[in-house]
Amino acid sequence: PGWCTGGSMCKKSSQGECENSPYDCKWKCSTQRGGVCTGGTWCSESTPTDCENSPFGCTWKAGCPGWCTGGSMCKKSSQGECENSPYDCKWKCSTQRGGVCTGGTWCSESTPTDCENSPFGCTWKAGCPGWCTG
């Protein structure tokens, strides 16, 4: 599995067609399932081939569950929206289930996105069973 890159003439569906093309196309091997087109607000293509052959210099990368951080303008629900935002947002990959917003009495948000984008410098941490000591 993989996709063809090199420009608008490189939208080939097989490795042979791609590498034998007269347009200097290159085949990118990948075993990943799912991904996201990144590189800016114009990078919204849904396939690796369309993404990497767009005229906007977009790049296809592995997708992962997680949340968007970077400030109040970064409350994005998808990795693509987050990474392509003009507000310097960053996608934080995580497979953790559950967690807690930490950083002080004002840090009471119930989702990682709301927590890490609060104006109070809060941080989302993985939850675990235990007790409070002091």
Beta strands, then each sheet from edge to edge (+ up, - down):
strand 1: 2-5
strand 2: 26-29
strand 3: 35-38
strand 4: 59-62
strand 5: 66-69
strand 6: 90-93
strand 7: 99-102
strand 8: 123-126
sheet 1: 1+ 2-
sheet 2: 3+ 4-
sheet 3: 5+ 6-
sheet 4: 7+ 8-
end
